[in-house]
Amino acid sequence: MMADAPHIAVVGGGLAGLASAVALGSSGYQVSVYEARPFLGGRATSYQLNGGSEDGGETTIDNCQHVLLRCCHNLIDFYGRLGSTESVQFHRDFYWIEPGGRVSTMRRGLLPAPLHFTESFARLHFLSMADKLSVGRGMLAVNYDYRHRRDLDQITMMDWLREKRQTPQAIERFWRQVLVSAISEDLERMAARHGLQVFFLGFLARTTAYEMGVPSVPLAELYSPTTWAKYPNVTIHQRSPVQSLQFEGNKVSGVVVDGKHVNADAFVLAVPFEKLSSLIPGFNIDLTPFSHSPITGVHLWFDRPVTDLPHATLLDRTMQWMFNKNGGKHIQLVVSASRTLLGMPRNEVIALAVKELAEFFPAAKDAKLERAHVVKEVRATFSATPGLEALRPTNKTSIPNLFLAGDWTKSGWPSTMEGAVRSGYLAAEAVTATLGSRQSFLLPDAA
């Protein structure tokens, strides 16, 4: 630990704030994290439901299933710094299921990148030969356009797909199925830049980049207080909402927490964009172009297993992904960019989920639904629309000792866990540079 180490106050215990804290803490800074809620992780967290377990006690669920790919280098590094890497299980097989139950499996083969999916892609049942040729042409275009075109933030992903003359079924069953879940936005709304980024980094750059990591423990356990024991210079304050910032001259002098003034040398605001103005009224960042995209998660508990697949993407229906949480008896379904479900009553969402699940897994028709829970994250992500990239703020602000972190800042990625961690690392780098000891934490993308 540095002698007379500077004190950094981090406002917000989501992934961005925690990434800043672990980066600065690993470099010897004194760090205090202030989180308003009684748990860490922000939108990537878990909580307890009463009466959910078999003995009538509590059961812990994730607010929504969060996954990562091996190309998420900074998120994996973040888990490693906390000692949580072994709690993430990576899968090499992607399962695509059509209504009726037919399964197609996509996995890497023997060819080098970017041709490593050639063998399994040729055997996918849910695309016709014309669709596969269409996707093949599209992938070749991704490999070139992502690195060379400069207008991708000005057009939508759907504009790009039509430009590349993708077939309707290739768009709906392949491109939409992957990208809406990855970016949590519709093809007609998302900037093409982010769509091509997902496919270039996740599917083309390296043979292992696509492997999907699913936490094997509740999300909050990945960054629970016990994981911070190796960082005695980092103090986590839960149930500690920050009411305001205080200033002396052109610098921040402290934050007000539960009515008390807390001093620090530098401050990282790791809060969602909609909360920024309440902390700093009149701050000179135009947030009017920013909007949200929702995600809905549906938890279903049955009296018997309905599938032995660990996960699957569900084609041609409202429910987009299935995750097997407990031997096939607890199923979580996920719908990204779920605007059509926001106004739907809870019982109708559950009825729709059960109906569609039975179309993919016949065993669900005979199983008894014992319990269900719906989670609607109205502000799950920011909407990665064309033109927004240029408006995302950097981590440095006009106030010398105030820094920003959050997936909505200029992280280089869309609104993902990787984007949040990247922003936290970038904010930590900016802090160290300002305090006179520049350090690097951000890991580069694969290509």
C-alpha positions in Angstrom: 0.0 0.0 0.0 1.2 3.5 -0.8 2.4 5.6 2.0 -0.2 8.3 2.7 -2.3 6.8 -0.1 -4.9 9.1 -1.6 -8.5 8.4 -0.7 -10.9 7.8 -3.6 -14.7 7.8 -3.1 -16.7 5.7 -5.6 -20.4 6.5 -5.8 -22.3 3.4 -6.9 -21.7 -0.3 -6.3 -22.6 -1.6 -9.7 -20.0 -3.2 -12.0 -18.6 0.0 -13.1 -18.0 1.3 -9.6 -16.7 -2.0 -8.4 -14.3 -2.2 -11.3 -12.9 1.2 -10.4 -12.6 0.2 -6.8 -10.8 -3.1 -7.4 -8.4 -1.5 -9.9 -7.5 1.4 -7.6 -7.5 -0.9 -4.6 -5.1 -3.3 -6.2 -2.8 -0.3 -6.8 -2.7 0.7 -3.1 -5.2 3.5 -3.1 -7.6 3.9 -0.2 -11.1 3.4 -1.7 -14.6 3.8 -0.2 -17.5 2.6 -2.2 -21.0 4.0 -1.4 -24.0 1.9 -2.6 -27.5 2.9 -1.8 -28.9 -0.6 -1.9 -28.2 -3.6 0.5 -26.4 -5.5 -2.3 -23.7 -5.0 -4.9 -23.8 -5.5 -8.7 -26.3 -2.9 -9.8 -28.4 -4.3 -12.5 -26.3 -7.5 -12.5 -27.3 -8.8 -9.1 -29.4 -11.3 -7.2 -31.9 -11.2 -4.4 -34.0 -13.5 -2.2 -37.6 -14.5 -2.7 -39.5 -15.8 0.3 -41.0 -19.3 0.2 -39.2 -20.3 -2.9 -37.2 -23.3 -1.8 -38.5 -26.8 -1.4 -38.6 -26.4 2.4 -40.6 -23.2 2.2 -37.6 -21.0 3.0 -35.9 -18.4 0.8 -34.5 -18.9 -2.7 -32.1 -16.6 -4.4 -32.6 -15.5 -8.0 -30.8 -13.3 -10.4 -32.7 -10.2 -11.4 -32.0 -11.3 -15.0 -29.7 -13.9 -16.4 -26.4 -12.2 -17.3 -23.8 -14.1 -19.4 -20.5 -13.2 -21.0 -18.3 -14.4 -23.8 -14.6 -15.2 -23.7 -13.9 -12.0 -25.7 -15.0 -10.1 -22.6 -11.4 -9.8 -21.4 -11.9 -7.0 -18.8 -14.9 -8.6 -17.2 -13.0 -11.9 -16.8 -10.0 -9.9 -15.4 -12.4 -8.3 -12.9 -13.7 -11.6 -11.8 -10.1 -12.8 -11.5 -9.1 -9.9 -9.3 -12.0 -10.8 -6.9 -11.2 -14.6 -7.0 -14.6 -15.4 -8.6 -13.4 -16.8 -12.0 -14.1 -20.4 -11.0 -17.7 -19.5 -10.3 -18.3 -18.9 -14.1 -18.8 -22.0 -16.2 -18.0 -21.7 -19.9 -20.0 -23.6 -22.6 -18.7 -24.4 -26.1 -22.1 -25.5 -27.5 -24.8 -23.1 -28.6 -28.3 -24.8 -28.8 -30.9 -23.4 -31.2 -34.4 -24.8 -30.8 -37.3 -24.5 -33.2 -41.0 -24.8 -32.2 -41.6 -28.5 -32.1 -38.3 -29.2 -30.3 -35.8 -29.7 -33.1 -32.3 -28.8 -31.8 -29.4 -27.5 -33.8 -25.9 -27.2 -32.2 -23.3 -24.7 -33.1 -19.7 -25.2 -31.9 -16.2 -24.5 -33.2 -14.5 -27.1 -35.4 -11.0 -27.8 -36.6 -10.5 -24.9 -39.0 -8.8 -21.7 -37.8 -10.6 -18.4 -37.2 -12.6 -16.9 -38.9 -13.7 -20.3 -40.5 -14.0 -22.3 -37.2 -17.8 -22.6 -37.4 -17.9 -23.9 -41.0 -18.6 -27.5 -40.1 -21.3 -27.0 -37.5 -22.9 -24.1 -39.4 -23.4 -26.3 -42.5 -25.4 -28.7 -40.3 -27.8 -26.2 -38.7 -31.3 -27.3 -39.4 -33.1 -24.0 -38.8 -31.6 -22.2 -41.8 -32.0 -23.2 -45.5 -29.1 -23.4 -47.9 -30.0 -19.9 -49.2 -30.1 -18.6 -45.7 -26.7 -20.1 -44.9 -25.1 -18.6 -48.0 -26.7 -15.3 -47.1 -25.2 -15.4 -43.6 -21.8 -16.5 -45.0 -21.7 -13.4 -47.2 -22.7 -11.3 -44.3 -20.0 -12.7 -42.1 -17.4 -11.9 -44.7 -18.7 -8.4 -44.9 -18.5 -8.1 -41.1 -14.9 -9.1 -41.2 -14.1 -6.3 -43.6 -16.6 -3.5 -42.6 -16.0 -3.5 -38.9 -12.3 -2.6 -39.4 -12.7 -0.3 -42.4 -16.1 1.5 -42.6 -16.5 4.8 -40.7 -20.3 5.2 -41.1 -21.4 2.3 -39.0 -22.6 4.5 -36.1 -24.8 6.5 -38.5 -26.9 3.5 -39.7 -29.0 0.9 -38.0 -28.1 -2.8 -38.0 -31.2 -3.4 -40.1 -29.9 -0.9 -42.7 -26.7 -2.8 -42.9 -28.4 -6.2 -43.2 -30.6 -5.0 -46.0 -27.6 -3.4 -47.7 -25.9 -6.9 -47.6 -29.1 -8.5 -49.0 -29.6 -10.9 -46.1 -32.6 -13.2 -46.5 -35.7 -12.6 -44.3 -35.2 -15.9 -42.4 -31.5 -15.3 -41.9 -32.3 -11.9 -40.4 -35.0 -13.2 -38.1 -33.5 -16.6 -37.0 -29.8 -15.7 -37.0 -28.9 -12.0 -36.8 -31.8 -10.9 -34.7 -31.6 -13.9 -32.4 -28.0 -13.2 -31.5 -27.9 -9.4 -31.5 -31.1 -8.5 -29.7 -29.9 -10.6 -26.8 -26.4 -9.3 -26.9 -27.1 -5.6 -27.1 -30.7 -5.6 -25.7 -32.0 -3.5 -28.6 -34.0 -4.2 -31.8 -32.2 -4.4 -35.1 -34.2 -1.4 -36.3 -32.9 0.7 -33.4 -29.3 -0.4 -32.7 -26.3 1.2 -34.4 -24.7 -1.1 -36.9 -21.3 -0.4 -35.2 -22.3 -2.4 -32.2 -23.9 -5.3 -34.1 -20.8 -5.8 -36.2 -18.6 -5.5 -33.0 -20.5 -8.5 -31.4 -19.9 -10.7 -34.4 -16.4 -9.6 -35.2 -15.0 -9.9 -31.6 -17.3 -12.7 -30.4 -17.5 -15.0 -33.5 -14.7 -14.2 -35.9 -11.6 -12.9 -34.1 -10.6 -16.0 -32.2 -11.8 -19.6 -32.1 -12.6 -19.5 -28.4 -14.1 -16.0 -28.2 -17.7 -17.2 -28.6 -17.7 -19.5 -25.6 -20.5 -18.4 -23.3 -19.8 -18.0 -19.6 -22.8 -18.5 -17.2 -22.3 -17.9 -13.5 -22.8 -21.1 -11.5 -23.7 -19.0 -8.3 -26.1 -16.1 -7.8 -24.7 -13.0 -9.4 -24.3 -11.1 -6.1 -21.9 -13.8 -4.8 -19.4 -13.0 -7.5 -18.7 -9.7 -5.7 -20.0 -10.4 -2.2 -18.2 -8.7 0.8 -16.1 -11.8 1.4 -14.5 -11.5 -2.1 -13.1 -8.1 -1.0 -11.1 -9.5 1.9 -7.9 -9.4 -0.1 -8.3 -5.6 -0.4 -8.3 -4.2 3.1 -7.8 -0.7 1.7 -11.2 -1.0 0.0 -14.2 -0.3 2.2 -17.7 -1.2 0.9 -20.6 0.8 2.4 -24.0 -0.7 1.6 -27.3 1.0 2.4 -25.3 4.3 2.1 -27.0 6.6 -0.5 -25.0 9.6 -1.5 -27.3 12.7 -1.4 -25.1 15.3 -3.0 -21.6 16.4 -3.8 -20.0 19.4 -2.1 -17.5 21.8 -3.7 -14.7 24.1 -2.8 -13.7 26.3 -5.7 -13.6 24.2 -8.9 -13.1 20.9 -7.1 -15.3 18.4 -5.3 -14.5 18.5 -1.6 -16.7 15.7 -0.4 -19.9 13.7 -0.7 -22.9 13.8 1.7 -23.8 10.3 2.9 -26.7 9.9 5.3 -26.4 13.6 6.1 -22.6 13.3 6.9 -19.8 14.9 4.9 -17.1 12.5 3.7 -13.8 13.8 2.3 -11.8 12.3 -0.4 -9.0 13.3 -2.9 -10.9 12.2 -6.0 -14.4 11.0 -6.8 -15.8 8.5 -9.2 -19.5 8.8 -10.1 -20.5 5.3 -11.2 -24.3 5.9 -11.5 -26.8 5.4 -14.3 -27.1 8.4 -16.6 -30.6 9.3 -15.3 -29.3 9.8 -11.8 -26.4 12.1 -12.7 -28.5 15.4 -12.6 -29.8 14.7 -9.1 -26.2 14.6 -7.8 -24.8 17.5 -9.9 -27.7 19.8 -10.9 -26.8 21.7 -14.1 -23.8 19.5 -15.0 -22.6 20.2 -18.5 -23.5 16.9 -20.2 -26.4 16.7 -22.5 -28.3 13.5 -21.6 -31.4 14.1 -23.6 -30.3 11.7 -26.4 -30.0 8.8 -24.0 -32.9 6.4 -23.5 -33.5 3.0 -22.1 -34.2 -0.5 -23.4 -35.9 -3.0 -21.1 -35.2 -6.7 -20.3 -37.8 -9.1 -18.9 -36.9 -12.3 -17.0 -39.5 -15.0 -16.3 -38.7 -17.6 -13.6 -40.7 -20.8 -13.7 -40.5 -23.6 -11.1 -42.0 -27.0 -12.1 -42.6 -30.2 -10.1 -40.3 -32.2 -12.4 -37.5 -31.5 -14.9 -38.6 -30.2 -18.3 -35.2 -30.3 -20.1 -31.6 -31.4 -19.6 -30.1 -28.7 -21.9 -28.1 -26.1 -19.9 -29.4 -23.2 -22.1 -30.9 -22.6 -25.5 -32.0 -19.9 -27.8 -35.6 -20.2 -28.7 -36.6 -19.3 -32.3 -39.7 -17.6 -33.7 -41.4 -16.8 -30.4 -41.4 -14.0 -27.8 -39.2 -15.8 -25.3 -35.6 -15.6 -26.6 -33.4 -17.6 -24.3 -33.8 -20.4 -21.8 -31.5 -21.1 -18.9 -31.7 -24.2 -16.8 -31.2 -23.2 -13.2 -31.8 -26.4 -11.2 -31.8 -29.7 -13.0 -34.6 -28.7 -15.4 -37.1 -27.8 -12.6 -36.3 -24.1 -12.4 -36.2 -22.4 -15.8 -35.4 -18.8 -16.5 -36.6 -17.3 -19.7 -35.2 -14.0 -21.0 -36.6 -11.4 -23.4 -34.3 -8.5 -24.3 -35.7 -5.2 -25.7 -39.0 -6.4 -24.2 -41.1 -3.3 -24.8 -44.1 -5.4 -25.8 -44.2 -7.0 -22.4 -43.9 -3.9 -20.2 -47.7 -3.2 -20.2 -48.7 -6.9 -20.0 -50.0 -8.1 -16.7 -47.9 -10.5 -14.7 -50.3 -13.4 -15.1 -50.4 -13.0 -18.9 -46.6 -12.9 -19.2 -46.4 -16.1 -17.2 -49.1 -17.8 -19.3 -47.3 -16.8 -22.5 -44.0 -18.1 -21.1 -45.4 -21.4 -20.1 -47.2 -21.8 -23.4 -44.1 -21.1 -25.5 -41.9 -23.2 -23.3 -44.1 -26.2 -24.0 -43.7 -25.7 -27.7 -40.0 -26.3 -27.4 -39.9 -28.8 -24.6 -42.8 -31.3 -24.7 -42.1 -32.4 -21.1 -43.4 -29.0 -19.9 -46.9 -29.9 -21.1 -47.2 -32.5 -18.4 -45.3 -30.7 -15.7 -47.1 -28.8 -12.9 -46.1 -25.1 -12.6 -45.5 -24.7 -8.8 -44.3 -21.1 -8.8 -43.5 -18.2 -11.2 -41.9 -14.8 -10.9 -41.5 -12.0 -13.4 -38.8 -9.4 -13.3 -39.2 -6.4 -15.6 -36.0 -4.3 -15.8 -37.5 -1.2 -17.4 -34.1 0.6 -17.3 -31.9 -2.4 -18.0 -29.6 -0.9 -20.6 -29.1 2.3 -22.6 -30.4 2.2 -26.1 -27.4 2.0 -28.4 -29.0 4.0 -31.2 -27.2 5.5 -34.3 -25.4 8.7 -33.6 -25.2 8.2 -29.8 -21.6 7.0 -29.7 -20.2 10.5 -30.4 -22.3 11.8 -27.5 -21.2 9.4 -24.8 -19.0 11.3 -22.3 -15.4 10.3 -21.5 -14.4 9.4 -17.9 -12.8 12.8 -17.3 -15.0 15.8 -16.6 -14.5 19.5 -16.5 -14.1 19.2 -12.7 -10.4 18.2 -12.1 -11.0 15.5 -9.4 -14.4 14.2 -10.6 -14.6 11.2 -12.9 -17.5 9.2 -14.5 -18.0 5.5 -14.9 -20.9 3.5 -16.2 -21.7 1.4 -19.2 -23.2 4.5 -20.8 -19.9 6.4 -20.9 -17.5 6.1 -23.8 -16.2 2.6 -23.0 -15.8 1.3 -26.6 -18.6 -1.2 -26.0 -22.4 -1.2 -25.8 -24.4 -1.6 -22.6 -22.9 -4.9 -21.4 -21.1 -6.1 -18.3 -17.9 -5.8 -20.2 -18.7 -2.2 -21.1 -19.4 -1.4 -17.5 -16.1 -2.9 -16.3 -14.2 -1.2 -19.1 -15.6 2.1 -18.0 -14.6 1.4 -14.4 -11.1 0.6 -15.4 -10.9 3.7 -17.7 -12.1 5.9 -14.8 -9.4 4.4 -12.5 -6.8 5.1 -15.1 -7.9 8.7 -15.3 -7.8 9.0 -11.5 -4.2 7.7 -11.3 -3.1 10.0 -14.1 -4.6 13.0 -12.4 -3.0 12.1 -9.0 0.4 11.9 -10.7 1.0 8.1 -11.0 -0.6 7.0 -14.2 -1.4 3.3 -14.4 -3.0 1.1 -17.0 -5.9 -1.4 -16.2 -7.8 -1.7 -19.4 -7.1 -4.9 -21.5 -7.3 -4.6 -25.3 -9.9 -6.4 -27.4 -8.8 -9.6 -29.2 -8.4 -7.9 -32.5 
